[in-house]
Amino acid sequence: MKNIAIFASGSGTNAENIIKYFSNINSAKVALVLSNKPDAFVLERAAKLGIPSVFFDRDQFYSSETVSDHLKKYKIDFIVLAGFLWLVPSSILTEYNMKVINIHPALLPAYGGRGMYGDRVHKAVLENCEKESGITIHYVNEQYDDGDIVFQARCKVLPGDSPDSLAHRIHDLEYKYFPAVIEKLILGLPA
């Protein structure tokens, strides 16, 4: 069985969905949740679901082995970024080559990059009168939202959409596809 670590900075709805999905799967399990925000609700979600969690600060992430040591301690095989807003250090990317993925709430390469997350993405999509949006699951490299694309799913942008209504449809796509794509990647299957 493979061990998954989830990095998250916020509420953790995707993390919770992934944890629940893999609680019924024999190929992998979520073994650890990590967050760069001490008050991130994802830490509470992890605790309620019985998953160990760790908070780390910027110095621990970029200037020490603290995070790598936790990944080793929990024998992590695969890393999932689910609403995590920092670039991953090259040392972790090297150690987990092609085993770190992220989900982005738009159809990359559009609406990606530094500062493009959450409602900022949905507002930009609406301001540019796009006809569709969606999700992108991609490998992580040393730049924001720049790694090879693994999977995309699309939804229509509807007349009268607000950032909230569009976000709701994007979340539905995330919950539907993200865990299954993770499982396929862990099993070495095409996403």
Residue frames as qw, qx, qy, qz and C-alpha x, y, z in Angstrom:
[[0.000, 0.889, 0.459, 0.000, 0.00, 0.00, 0.00],
 [0.407, 0.397, -0.004, 0.823, 1.29, 3.45, -0.97],
 [0.287, -0.648, -0.449, 0.544, 1.28, 6.35, 1.49],
 [0.223, 0.702, 0.311, 0.601, -0.01, 9.75, 0.37],
 [0.269, -0.422, -0.328, 0.801, 0.80, 13.12, 1.94],
 [0.153, 0.803, 0.462, 0.344, -1.54, 16.03, 1.31],
 [0.299, -0.154, -0.153, 0.929, -0.27, 19.61, 1.52],
 [0.036, -0.751, -0.561, -0.346, -3.02, 22.21, 2.03],
 [0.217, 0.142, -0.236, 0.937, -3.23, 25.84, 3.14],
 [0.355, -0.220, -0.047, -0.907, -6.94, 26.31, 3.73],
 [0.719, -0.164, 0.177, -0.652, -10.26, 24.71, 4.49],
 [0.172, -0.307, 0.936, 0.009, -9.37, 21.26, 3.22],
 [0.782, 0.245, 0.243, -0.519, -12.52, 20.13, 1.43],
 [0.718, 0.488, -0.470, -0.157, -10.46, 18.43, -1.29],
 [0.096, 0.423, -0.845, 0.313, -8.21, 16.88, 1.35],
 [0.558, -0.035, 0.625, -0.545, -11.23, 15.48, 3.19],
 [0.824, 0.386, -0.042, -0.412, -12.66, 14.10, -0.04],
 [0.540, 0.522, -0.660, 0.023, -9.34, 12.42, -0.88],
 [0.166, -0.320, 0.822, -0.441, -8.97, 10.97, 2.63],
 [0.712, 0.116, 0.451, -0.525, -12.48, 9.49, 2.49],
 [0.768, 0.482, -0.300, -0.295, -11.93, 8.10, -1.02],
 [0.458, 0.468, -0.741, 0.150, -8.73, 6.30, -0.06],
 [0.438, -0.288, 0.681, -0.512, -10.22, 4.95, 3.16],
 [0.848, 0.205, 0.351, -0.341, -12.06, 2.48, 0.90],
 [0.698, 0.632, -0.331, -0.052, -9.15, 1.67, -1.43],
 [0.913, -0.333, 0.132, 0.193, -6.48, -0.98, -0.91],
 [0.727, 0.475, -0.002, 0.496, -3.84, 0.56, -3.19],
 [0.304, 0.353, -0.240, 0.852, -3.09, 3.66, -1.10],
 [0.377, -0.759, -0.511, 0.147, -4.04, 5.67, 1.96],
 [0.067, 0.833, -0.131, 0.533, -3.58, 9.22, 3.14],
 [0.753, -0.216, -0.455, 0.423, -0.94, 8.91, 5.85],
 [0.386, -0.392, -0.207, 0.809, -0.21, 12.59, 6.57],
 [0.176, 0.885, 0.336, 0.269, -1.64, 16.08, 6.11],
 [0.516, -0.220, -0.094, 0.822, 0.74, 19.06, 6.17],
 [0.108, 0.904, 0.362, 0.202, -0.11, 22.75, 6.31],
 [0.451, 0.223, -0.133, 0.854, 1.80, 26.01, 6.27],
 [0.279, -0.511, -0.003, -0.813, -0.96, 27.76, 8.23],
 [0.068, 0.062, -0.860, 0.502, -1.43, 26.92, 11.93],
 [0.415, 0.257, 0.496, -0.719, -5.14, 27.81, 11.85],
 [0.385, 0.165, -0.650, -0.634, -5.97, 26.09, 8.54],
 [0.770, -0.083, 0.257, -0.579, -9.22, 24.17, 8.92],
 [0.773, 0.310, -0.539, -0.127, -7.67, 21.26, 7.01],
 [0.173, 0.339, -0.810, 0.446, -5.81, 20.39, 10.24],
 [0.529, -0.045, 0.520, -0.670, -9.14, 19.99, 12.08],
 [0.838, 0.266, -0.188, -0.438, -10.57, 17.91, 9.23],
 [0.550, 0.379, -0.735, 0.114, -7.53, 15.61, 9.37],
 [0.117, -0.240, 0.768, -0.582, -7.85, 15.20, 13.15],
 [0.700, 0.073, 0.288, -0.650, -11.55, 14.31, 12.89],
 [0.870, 0.334, -0.261, -0.252, -10.70, 11.69, 10.27],
 [0.873, -0.406, 0.246, 0.109, -7.83, 10.24, 12.34],
 [0.757, 0.503, -0.029, 0.417, -5.06, 11.38, 10.00],
 [0.573, -0.489, -0.072, 0.653, -1.82, 12.73, 11.54],
 [0.330, 0.880, 0.171, 0.297, -1.13, 16.34, 10.63],
 [0.617, -0.279, -0.046, 0.734, 1.83, 18.69, 10.82],
 [0.147, 0.983, 0.100, -0.039, 2.13, 22.47, 10.71],
 [0.705, -0.094, 0.117, 0.694, 5.37, 23.93, 9.34],
 [0.039, 0.899, 0.055, -0.434, 6.58, 27.48, 8.81],
 [0.573, 0.802, -0.161, -0.041, 8.48, 29.02, 5.91],
 [0.059, -0.739, 0.668, -0.067, 11.89, 28.47, 7.49],
 [0.651, -0.164, 0.730, -0.126, 11.14, 24.80, 8.21],
 [0.792, 0.513, 0.311, -0.112, 10.01, 24.31, 4.61],
 [0.583, 0.794, -0.122, 0.123, 12.78, 26.10, 2.75],
 [0.137, 0.778, -0.529, 0.311, 15.78, 26.14, 5.11],
 [0.412, -0.394, 0.767, -0.293, 15.67, 22.85, 7.00],
 [0.275, 0.070, -0.923, -0.260, 14.92, 19.16, 6.60],
 [0.376, 0.040, 0.622, -0.686, 11.85, 19.33, 8.88],
 [0.744, 0.306, 0.029, -0.593, 9.26, 18.62, 6.18],
 [0.599, 0.400, -0.677, -0.148, 11.43, 16.00, 4.45],
 [0.014, 0.217, -0.887, 0.407, 11.92, 14.29, 7.80],
 [0.582, 0.148, 0.475, -0.643, 8.15, 14.07, 8.30],
 [0.746, 0.405, -0.296, -0.439, 7.74, 12.64, 4.79],
 [0.415, 0.356, -0.832, 0.094, 10.35, 9.99, 5.58],
 [0.251, -0.131, 0.763, -0.581, 8.86, 9.24, 9.02],
 [0.676, 0.270, 0.402, -0.555, 5.47, 8.48, 7.45],
 [0.463, -0.043, 0.804, 0.371, 7.05, 6.61, 4.51],
 [0.466, 0.679, 0.179, -0.537, 5.36, 8.88, 1.97],
 [0.581, 0.111, 0.671, 0.448, 5.33, 7.63, -1.62],
 [0.186, 0.545, 0.537, 0.617, 3.20, 10.31, -3.29],
 [0.111, -0.368, -0.325, 0.864, 2.43, 13.99, -2.58],
 [0.094, 0.676, 0.630, 0.372, -0.80, 15.81, -3.40],
 [0.076, -0.098, -0.179, 0.976, -1.15, 19.58, -3.26],
 [0.097, -0.630, -0.737, -0.225, -4.76, 20.51, -2.56],
 [0.161, -0.934, -0.192, -0.253, -5.02, 24.25, -2.14],
 [0.698, -0.477, 0.015, 0.534, -1.40, 24.67, -1.14],
 [0.279, 0.954, 0.115, 0.006, -0.04, 28.10, -2.02],
 [0.277, -0.792, 0.470, 0.274, 3.77, 27.84, -1.73],
 [0.649, 0.550, -0.513, -0.114, 6.26, 26.58, -4.29],
 [0.953, -0.293, 0.070, 0.043, 7.68, 23.19, -3.33],
 [0.249, -0.779, 0.524, 0.239, 11.45, 23.15, -2.67],
 [0.610, 0.530, -0.541, -0.234, 13.58, 21.52, -5.34],
 [0.050, -0.353, 0.907, -0.226, 14.94, 19.00, -2.82],
 [0.582, 0.169, 0.660, -0.444, 11.44, 17.55, -2.31],
 [0.704, 0.566, -0.071, -0.423, 10.68, 17.66, -6.05],
 [0.340, 0.553, -0.756, -0.082, 13.90, 15.76, -6.74],
 [0.221, -0.174, 0.906, -0.315, 13.20, 13.16, -4.08],
 [0.512, 0.397, 0.689, -0.325, 9.61, 12.71, -5.31],
 [0.056, 0.311, -0.547, -0.775, 10.27, 13.08, -9.02],
 [0.426, -0.080, -0.629, -0.645, 6.96, 12.81, -10.94],
 [0.408, -0.379, -0.819, 0.137, 5.21, 11.95, -7.67],
 [0.047, -0.425, -0.385, 0.818, 3.97, 15.43, -6.73],
 [0.078, 0.489, 0.641, 0.586, 0.72, 16.70, -8.25],
 [0.073, 0.264, 0.309, -0.911, -1.45, 19.76, -7.86],
 [0.194, 0.638, 0.723, 0.183, -4.99, 20.72, -8.77],
 [0.081, -0.168, 0.035, 0.982, -5.76, 24.13, -10.24],
 [0.326, 0.567, 0.658, -0.373, -9.29, 25.61, -10.62],
 [0.418, 0.736, -0.121, -0.519, -8.93, 26.60, -14.28],
 [0.905, 0.360, 0.182, 0.134, -7.88, 25.20, -17.62],
 [0.376, -0.689, 0.396, 0.477, -4.13, 25.73, -17.57],
 [0.522, -0.015, -0.216, 0.825, -2.10, 27.27, -19.05],
 [0.127, -0.627, -0.205, -0.740, -4.76, 29.99, -18.81],
 [0.521, -0.705, -0.011, -0.481, -5.34, 31.65, -15.44],
 [0.888, -0.275, -0.227, 0.291, -2.34, 30.10, -13.71],
 [0.463, 0.483, -0.264, 0.695, 0.76, 31.42, -12.07],
 [0.301, -0.108, -0.556, 0.767, 1.66, 33.30, -8.93],
 [0.199, 0.152, 0.294, -0.923, -1.34, 34.82, -7.16],
 [0.579, 0.018, -0.433, -0.691, -3.88, 32.94, -9.26],
 [0.176, -0.102, -0.955, 0.217, -5.90, 30.81, -6.86],
 [0.058, 0.472, 0.741, -0.474, -9.46, 30.47, -5.60],
 [0.264, 0.815, 0.451, -0.251, -11.84, 33.32, -6.35],
 [0.062, -0.689, 0.346, 0.634, -9.10, 35.29, -8.10],
 [0.200, -0.052, 0.854, 0.477, -9.15, 32.67, -10.84],
 [0.199, 0.580, 0.789, 0.019, -12.94, 32.62, -11.14],
 [0.078, 0.842, 0.163, -0.508, -13.15, 36.44, -11.24],
 [0.088, -0.513, 0.558, 0.646, -10.55, 36.55, -14.04],
 [0.219, 0.201, 0.900, 0.317, -12.41, 33.89, -16.03],
 [0.155, 0.753, 0.621, -0.153, -15.67, 35.87, -15.72],
 [0.031, -0.795, 0.068, 0.603, -14.03, 39.25, -16.45],
 [0.069, -0.384, 0.688, 0.612, -12.63, 37.81, -19.68],
 [0.714, 0.292, 0.032, -0.636, -16.05, 36.46, -20.72],
 [0.016, 0.274, -0.945, -0.178, -14.78, 32.92, -21.12],
 [0.723, -0.039, -0.346, -0.596, -17.29, 30.34, -22.33],
 [0.916, -0.207, -0.344, -0.011, -15.81, 27.52, -20.22],
 [0.167, -0.723, 0.594, -0.310, -13.61, 26.84, -17.27],
 [0.931, -0.041, -0.352, -0.081, -12.64, 23.69, -15.41],
 [0.663, -0.665, 0.339, 0.057, -9.89, 21.97, -13.47],
 [0.632, 0.592, -0.492, 0.097, -6.36, 20.98, -14.29],
 [0.834, -0.491, 0.234, 0.090, -4.41, 18.29, -12.46],
 [0.582, 0.727, -0.317, 0.179, -0.71, 18.61, -13.20],
 [0.817, -0.125, -0.264, 0.497, 2.71, 17.54, -12.04],
 [0.266, -0.955, -0.003, 0.129, 4.49, 20.07, -9.87],
 [0.715, 0.316, -0.105, 0.615, 7.76, 21.70, -10.85],
 [0.446, -0.292, -0.282, 0.798, 9.66, 24.72, -9.53],
 [0.093, -0.071, -0.150, -0.982, 7.21, 27.26, -11.00],
 [0.442, 0.248, 0.538, -0.674, 3.57, 27.96, -10.23],
 [0.704, 0.463, 0.388, -0.374, 1.11, 25.91, -12.30],
 [0.307, 0.717, -0.492, -0.386, 3.73, 25.04, -14.90],
 [0.374, -0.267, 0.886, 0.066, 4.19, 21.26, -14.69],
 [0.182, 0.005, -0.832, -0.524, 3.02, 18.76, -17.28],
 [0.633, -0.057, 0.104, -0.765, -0.75, 18.45, -17.44],
 [0.154, -0.046, 0.983, -0.085, -2.12, 15.06, -16.38],
 [0.030, 0.524, 0.847, 0.081, -5.88, 15.65, -16.64],
 [0.144, 0.038, 0.049, -0.988, -8.44, 18.35, -17.37],
 [0.061, 0.548, 0.834, 0.010, -12.21, 18.47, -16.96],
 [0.018, 0.166, 0.196, 0.966, -14.40, 21.28, -18.26],
 [0.071, 0.633, 0.714, -0.289, -17.62, 23.04, -17.34],
 [0.196, 0.673, 0.386, 0.600, -19.56, 25.80, -19.04],
 [0.105, -0.190, -0.309, 0.926, -19.49, 29.36, -17.79],
 [0.061, 0.636, 0.761, 0.114, -23.16, 30.29, -17.58],
 [0.003, 0.600, 0.152, 0.785, -24.80, 33.67, -18.18],
 [0.516, -0.718, -0.032, -0.467, -25.15, 35.44, -14.83],
 [0.840, -0.140, -0.397, 0.343, -22.42, 33.38, -13.17],
 [0.281, -0.907, 0.250, -0.188, -20.73, 34.85, -10.12],
 [0.224, 0.552, -0.778, 0.201, -17.35, 33.74, -8.80],
 [0.476, -0.197, 0.720, -0.464, -19.26, 31.71, -6.18],
 [0.855, 0.281, 0.221, -0.376, -21.57, 29.93, -8.62],
 [0.660, 0.589, -0.465, -0.028, -18.67, 29.11, -10.93],
 [0.043, -0.510, 0.791, -0.336, -16.58, 27.95, -7.96],
 [0.733, -0.063, 0.506, -0.451, -19.38, 25.57, -6.97],
 [0.894, 0.411, -0.039, -0.173, -19.25, 23.81, -10.36],
 [0.395, 0.652, -0.617, 0.196, -15.44, 23.75, -10.26],
 [0.374, -0.401, 0.724, -0.418, -15.55, 22.14, -6.78],
 [0.889, 0.134, 0.271, -0.344, -17.93, 19.49, -8.13],
 [0.761, 0.553, -0.337, 0.025, -15.35, 18.63, -10.81],
 [0.065, 0.616, -0.700, 0.355, -12.56, 18.53, -8.22],
 [0.609, -0.242, 0.617, -0.437, -14.47, 16.18, -5.91],
 [0.912, 0.296, 0.108, -0.263, -15.47, 13.92, -8.79],
 [0.790, 0.553, -0.238, 0.115, -12.12, 13.58, -10.54],
 [0.011, 0.795, -0.547, 0.261, -9.20, 14.40, -8.23],
 [0.651, -0.396, 0.620, -0.187, -9.19, 11.22, -6.07],
 [0.913, 0.285, 0.291, -0.026, -9.66, 8.91, -9.06],
 [0.545, 0.776, -0.265, 0.178, -6.82, 10.58, -10.99],
 [0.256, -0.705, 0.617, -0.237, -4.54, 10.27, -7.94],
 [0.830, -0.132, 0.525, -0.137, -5.36, 6.56, -7.72],
 [0.840, 0.535, 0.073, 0.059, -4.61, 6.01, -11.41],
 [0.276, 0.828, -0.435, 0.221, -1.27, 7.79, -11.12],
 [0.490, -0.545, 0.639, -0.233, -0.31, 5.74, -8.06],
 [0.861, 0.085, 0.497, -0.072, -1.23, 2.55, -9.93],
 [0.289, -0.351, 0.623, 0.636, 0.73, 3.67, -13.00],
 [0.403, 0.540, 0.724, 0.149, -2.38, 3.87, -15.16],
 [0.159, 0.305, 0.293, 0.892, -3.20, 6.61, -17.67],
 [0.091, 0.361, 0.506, -0.778, -5.28, 9.38, -16.09]]
